């Protein structure tokens, strides 16, 4: 547990933090070990006979180390790691770790060794970073030396790298290579300089080529370092806005190995999921094929199958998505609702969409179902069809209906026909033309009215089902019934539902994200449920709970989750600002932002 580093912003594995030593450094950061003001000191290599640097209590000291090539036998890596001499006792230590190492001594900073050889090696880079991050403390720092360039920096930060240097941009400058965040260019092949920095605004490629080699190298190195710093500022802003993923999806197209790295990290779902907030404030842009593998999308699809239970109604109506969200306020869905009319109390509506899969009407407000945007061309590729079809198949295997009406057209209908055939079901199709044409809407109305319905639900029951489904989605199966008990009723108009039992308010639906916020009474209803709990010591917090005060926390808690806080003489509810496993490991930072609380007996 470190007392010198506090994480202030999180965006999956990327984070912005404050490193407080002799002076405060904001991470992710670019450092130069040779700079006397650097917060990090290198004690030196044991391969050399030079004396190591003197320890400094106000800086992180990288312990004496031995560098090894990337592809070194495991037994040699382990033997060398075990034999490293220890530096004199220092306040804050850094440790050099070979990428293929499997043992990680306690340290505040880990320096990934042989990183210069990890460029263009996506699998080795991703696996080594994940292995290190999963076996070290949440608030330890990761430094990847001699690897960062403007084009790959966003990927490094997305993986969880906190500190880089400008070694490689300087080397590229001495190789007459001009760096940008969209790639690198040999100087003699450029006709103009696509930059407005102090170097580029006063020179042309021809001017630079006429300069002596040393002077030209210094100017190119300066430009390259400036571009790296500029890229870092852009990345920090993406983290603050919660949209680094969208930025990485654009940026990874610069090099094939960066695209490969994104696909490989997406395959590590468990690593990403426990670091991904339950909701964000911005729009989720699903612009690439890799977007289908985003944690937010996969998590939503999994929770719909694992945690959601459909209401007991005979008839399912499958509908297409809409550009406007939530779907129910769109013009097309208003037409569907009007067409079904008074028979709506007999049917259950589920929306089919890429990339979300299937969205029950009760969860249409839930992030990211109401917060995504995607290119609409009318053409669905095979991967999209397989994903959405798989989601629909899984949903229908769990939730049984007597009748299934598919008011869909084009690719939507082709997906439904495929699932219908695979499961041996019979769908009723009502949109031979466009889904909003008068003919199709009339056919939908006739199909619904012509079926025999033995089960129905009124408006109040439908409203309670929204709260029940949302609670199950957030906290787990069964929690909805723990909140929505006999005598429960919903007050306030949609989408600002408030759940009451008698005169006690238990929860409020937050329309911006589709989640529910508990009151103390609502939290007490879930007190015996084992999940989403944070246990604290014998003290009474006020507006927030710091990580050092947390004794235990549910590991499945993600940032922005609604949590229940339990102490010896305290009970409260609030919003998690870090993951549950982080709460137990971090030495600084706010773990929970309290909303309501009461003192215990």
CORQUI-V970147 format. One record per residue. SS is DSSP state (H for helix, E for strand, - for the rest). PHI is phi in radians with two decimals (none if undefined). OMEGA is omega in whole degrees, 0 to 359 (999 if undefined). Layout:
BEGIN
ss: (SS/SS)
phi: (PHI/PHI)
omega: (OMEGA/OMEGA)
END
This chain:
BEGIN
ss: (-/-/-/-/E/E/E/E/E/E/E/-/-/E/E/E/E/E/E/E/-/-/-/E/E/E/E/-/E/E/E/-/-/-/-/-/-/-/-/E/E/E/-/-/E/-/-/-/-/-/-/-/-/-/-/-/-/-/-/E/E/E/-/-/E/-/-/-/-/-/-/-/-/H/H/H/H/H/H/H/H/H/H/-/-/-/-/-/-/-/-/E/E/E/E/E/E/-/-/-/-/-/-/-/-/-/-/-/E/E/E/E/-/-/H/H/H/H/-/-/-/H/H/H/H/H/H/H/H/H/H/H/H/H/-/-/-/-/-/-/E/E/E/-/-/-/-/-/-/-/-/-/H/H/H/H/H/H/H/-/-/-/E/E/E/-/H/H/H/H/H/H/H/H/-/-/E/E/E/E/-/-/E/E/E/E/H/H/H/-/-/-/-/-/-/-/-/-/-/H/H/H/-/-/H/H/H/H/H/H/-/-/H/H/H/H/H/H/H/H/H/H/H/H/H/H/H/H/H/H/H/H/H/H/H/H/H/H/H/H/H/-/-/H/H/H/H/H/H/H/H/H/H/H/-/H/H/H/H/H/H/H/H/H/H/H/-/-/H/H/H/H/H/-/-/-/-/-/-/-/-/-/-/E/E/E/-/-/H/H/H/H/H/-/H/H/H/H/H/H/H/H/H/H/H/H/-/-/-/-/-/-/-/-/E/E/E/E/E/E/-/-/-/-/-/-/H/H/H/-/H/H/H/H/H/H/H/H/H/H/H/H/H/H/H/H/E/E/E/E/E/E/E/-/-/-/E/E/E/E/H/H/H/-/-/-/-/-/-/-/-/E/E/E/-/-/-/-/-/-/-/H/H/H/H/H/H/H/H/H/H/H/H/H/H/H/H/H/-/-/-/-/E/E/E/E/E/-/-/-/H/H/H/H/H/H/H/H/H/H/H/H/H/-/-/-/E/E/E/-/-/-/-/-/-/-/-/H/H/H/H/H/H/H/H/H/H/H/H/-/-/-/-/-/-/-/-/-/H/H/H/H/H/H/H/H/H/H/H/H/H/H/H/H/H/-/-/-/H/H/H/H/H/-/-/-/-/E/E/E/E/-/-/-/-/-/-/E/E/E/E/-/-/E/E/E/E/E/E/E/-/-/-/-/E/E/E/E/-/H/H/H/H/H/H/-/-/-/-/-/-/-/E/E/E/E/-/-/-/-/-/-/-/E/E/E/H/H/H/E/E/E/E/-/-/-/-/-/-/-/-/E/E/E/E/E/E/-/-/E/E/E/E/E/E/E/-/-/-/H/H/H/H/H/H/-/-/-/-/E/E/E/E/E/E/E/E/E/E/-/-)
phi: (none/-1.72/-1.90/-1.87/-2.28/-2.21/-1.48/-1.88/-2.41/-2.21/-2.51/1.03/-1.44/-1.30/-2.70/-1.85/-2.49/-2.00/-1.73/-1.89/-2.20/-1.10/-2.50/-1.44/-2.12/-1.54/-1.91/-1.11/-2.31/-1.89/-2.13/-2.25/-1.07/-1.40/-1.33/-1.13/-1.59/-1.08/-1.29/-2.16/-2.04/-1.68/-1.24/1.94/-1.54/-1.37/-1.26/-1.68/-1.76/-1.30/-1.25/-1.22/-1.15/-1.27/-1.07/-2.42/-1.13/-1.72/-2.39/-1.46/-1.87/-1.30/-1.12/-0.91/-2.55/-2.21/-1.49/-2.26/-1.07/-1.03/-1.64/-2.14/-1.00/-1.01/-1.16/-1.23/-1.02/-1.16/-1.08/-1.20/-1.07/-1.27/-1.64/-1.08/-1.26/-1.61/-1.29/-0.95/-0.92/-2.29/-1.22/-2.32/-2.02/-2.14/-2.25/-1.43/-2.12/-1.18/-0.97/-1.76/-1.22/-2.16/-2.13/-2.29/-1.13/-1.06/-2.80/-1.60/-2.39/-1.99/-1.81/-1.32/-1.33/0.96/-1.19/-1.05/-1.54/-1.53/-1.09/1.24/-2.10/-1.09/-1.10/-1.11/-1.12/-1.09/-1.16/-1.20/-1.17/-1.11/-1.05/-1.18/-1.14/-1.38/-2.03/-2.27/-1.17/-1.09/-1.80/-1.47/-1.70/-2.13/-2.02/-1.99/-1.35/0.95/-2.28/-1.30/-2.37/-0.99/-1.40/-1.88/-1.06/-1.08/-1.18/-1.07/-1.18/-1.07/-1.27/2.12/-1.30/-1.74/-2.35/-2.34/-2.37/-1.80/-1.04/-1.17/-1.02/-1.20/-1.05/-1.07/-1.06/-1.30/-1.74/1.05/-1.93/-1.75/-1.78/-2.41/-1.37/-1.91/2.38/-2.03/-2.39/-1.27/-1.01/-1.28/-1.86/-1.64/-1.73/-2.63/-1.73/-1.42/-2.74/-2.05/-1.23/-1.08/-1.30/-1.35/-1.27/-2.00/-2.46/-2.05/-0.97/-1.14/-1.07/-1.16/-1.17/-1.42/-1.33/-1.02/-0.94/-1.12/-1.14/-1.12/-1.08/-1.14/-1.20/-1.12/-1.11/-1.10/-1.03/-1.05/-1.18/-1.12/-1.17/-1.12/-1.14/-1.11/-1.12/-1.09/-1.09/-1.11/-1.15/-1.03/-1.16/-1.13/-1.13/-1.06/-1.50/1.29/-2.22/-1.12/-1.02/-1.05/-1.15/-1.15/-1.09/-1.31/-1.23/-1.21/-1.27/-1.10/-2.34/-1.00/-1.21/-1.29/-1.10/-1.08/-1.09/-1.12/-1.16/-1.24/-1.20/-1.12/-1.24/-1.63/-1.07/-1.09/-1.06/-1.37/-1.09/-1.30/-1.89/-1.70/-1.10/-1.21/-2.68/-2.21/-1.52/-1.75/-1.37/-1.55/-1.68/-1.74/-1.77/-2.24/-1.13/-1.16/-1.08/-1.09/-1.66/-1.10/-1.00/-1.02/-1.30/-1.16/-1.10/-1.06/-1.09/-1.17/-1.23/-1.08/-1.35/-1.50/-1.92/-1.58/-2.18/-1.22/-1.15/-1.41/-2.27/-1.33/-2.06/-1.83/-2.00/-1.59/-2.20/-1.37/-1.34/-2.40/-1.21/-1.48/-2.37/-1.10/-0.96/-1.12/-1.66/-1.32/-1.10/-1.11/-1.26/-1.10/-1.18/-1.12/-1.10/-1.17/-1.19/-1.24/1.02/-1.19/-1.49/-1.11/-1.24/-1.73/-2.10/-1.98/-1.77/-2.32/-1.72/-1.75/-2.73/-1.86/-1.76/-1.36/1.60/-2.16/-2.23/-1.06/-0.98/-1.13/-1.91/-1.20/-1.50/-1.17/-1.12/-1.77/-1.05/-1.84/-2.35/-1.97/-2.46/-2.56/-1.10/-2.00/-2.10/1.54/-1.92/-1.91/-1.36/-1.10/-1.15/-1.10/-1.07/-1.13/-1.16/-1.16/-1.09/-1.14/-1.12/-1.14/-1.08/-1.09/-1.11/-1.29/-1.25/-1.52/-1.93/-1.74/-2.32/-1.34/-2.26/-2.27/-1.82/-1.94/-1.63/-2.42/-2.54/1.14/-1.07/-1.03/-1.18/-1.08/-1.16/-1.09/-1.10/-1.15/-1.18/-0.99/-1.18/-1.16/-1.63/1.22/-1.75/-2.10/-1.69/-1.82/-1.73/-2.15/-2.23/-1.30/-1.89/-1.12/-1.18/-1.82/-1.24/-1.06/-1.12/-1.17/-1.15/-1.15/-1.17/-1.12/-1.05/-1.17/-1.15/-1.19/-1.24/-1.51/-1.59/-1.51/-2.06/-1.86/-2.26/-2.60/-2.48/-1.41/-1.09/-1.13/-1.12/-1.13/-1.14/-1.13/-1.12/-1.10/-1.11/-1.09/-1.16/-1.15/-1.10/-1.05/-1.09/-1.30/-1.89/2.20/-1.02/1.73/-1.21/-1.08/-1.24/-1.24/-1.59/-1.60/-1.88/-1.00/1.55/-1.27/-2.59/-1.87/-2.04/1.32/-1.30/-1.10/-1.76/-1.73/-1.05/-2.19/-1.64/-2.19/-2.19/1.17/-1.70/-1.62/-1.50/-1.85/-2.84/-2.27/-1.41/-1.65/-1.14/-1.10/-2.18/1.41/-1.65/-1.91/-1.88/-1.50/-1.63/-1.04/-1.12/-1.15/-1.08/-1.10/-1.09/-1.74/-1.03/-1.48/-1.36/-1.33/-1.76/1.04/-1.97/-2.15/-1.85/-2.08/-1.41/-1.48/-2.66/-2.00/-1.30/-2.01/-1.54/-2.68/-2.12/-1.46/-0.97/-1.07/-1.50/-1.55/-1.55/-2.73/-2.68/-1.07/-1.14/-1.50/-1.15/-2.01/-0.93/1.36/-1.21/-1.31/-2.28/-1.88/-1.84/-2.20/-2.26/-1.06/-2.33/-2.64/-2.52/-2.76/-2.30/-3.06/-2.04/-1.26/-1.83/-2.56/-1.19/-1.06/-1.19/-1.22/-0.97/-1.43/-1.90/-1.38/-1.62/-2.53/1.88/-1.44/-1.56/-2.39/-1.69/-1.26/-1.99/-2.37/-2.77/-2.64/-1.41/-1.41/-1.32)
omega: (182/177/184/184/178/179/183/178/180/173/189/181/178/178/171/183/176/175/186/176/175/173/183/178/177/177/2/187/172/181/171/183/181/180/182/179/180/178/183/178/177/180/176/181/177/175/183/179/179/181/179/179/179/177/178/185/183/181/173/182/175/184/177/188/174/180/178/174/182/183/178/182/183/182/178/178/182/181/181/180/181/187/183/178/179/177/174/182/178/184/185/187/171/184/176/182/176/182/182/178/179/178/187/178/179/182/177/179/175/179/181/182/176/184/179/180/180/176/183/177/188/184/181/180/183/183/181/180/181/180/180/183/182/183/178/184/183/184/172/184/178/181/178/184/171/181/188/169/178/184/183/186/181/178/179/180/178/179/180/178/182/187/175/174/181/180/183/175/178/177/179/178/178/175/182/179/184/185/170/178/176/177/179/185/172/187/184/178/179/176/175/183/185/184/180/178/183/179/188/182/182/182/170/176/180/178/182/181/179/182/173/186/184/181/179/180/180/179/178/178/178/178/183/179/178/179/177/179/178/179/179/178/179/181/178/179/177/177/181/181/180/183/177/181/179/180/180/179/176/188/184/179/181/182/177/183/177/174/177/180/179/180/180/179/177/178/179/188/183/179/183/188/183/177/187/181/181/174/176/180/184/178/173/180/179/188/185/177/178/181/179/182/180/181/184/182/180/179/180/182/180/181/176/181/188/188/186/174/183/176/182/177/185/193/174/173/178/184/175/178/178/178/180/182/359/189/188/179/180/181/182/182/173/177/178/182/179/180/179/173/185/180/182/180/180/188/175/184/177/183/175/184/168/13/189/183/176/182/174/183/181/184/185/177/188/175/3/184/180/189/182/173/184/178/180/181/186/180/177/179/185/181/178/181/181/181/182/178/178/178/180/179/180/180/183/175/180/186/185/178/176/181/176/176/179/178/186/183/175/183/178/181/179/177/179/179/179/179/178/180/183/182/180/180/176/179/172/182/188/182/178/175/176/186/181/178/181/180/181/180/177/179/176/180/181/181/181/183/183/181/176/182/180/182/179/175/179/182/181/178/179/178/178/178/176/179/181/181/180/179/178/179/184/191/181/183/177/182/177/179/177/178/183/181/178/180/180/176/181/177/183/183/175/8/183/183/172/183/178/165/188/179/182/174/183/185/175/175/180/188/182/185/179/180/175/175/184/164/177/180/176/177/178/178/181/187/183/177/191/189/175/178/174/180/182/182/184/175/182/178/180/184/183/178/179/183/181/179/182/177/181/180/178/182/180/175/177/176/180/175/170/184/176/182/183/176/181/180/185/173/181/176/181/184/179/176/174/180/181/180/177/181/183/186/186/178/180/174/179/180/183/173/185/175/178/180/173/177/179/180/999)
END
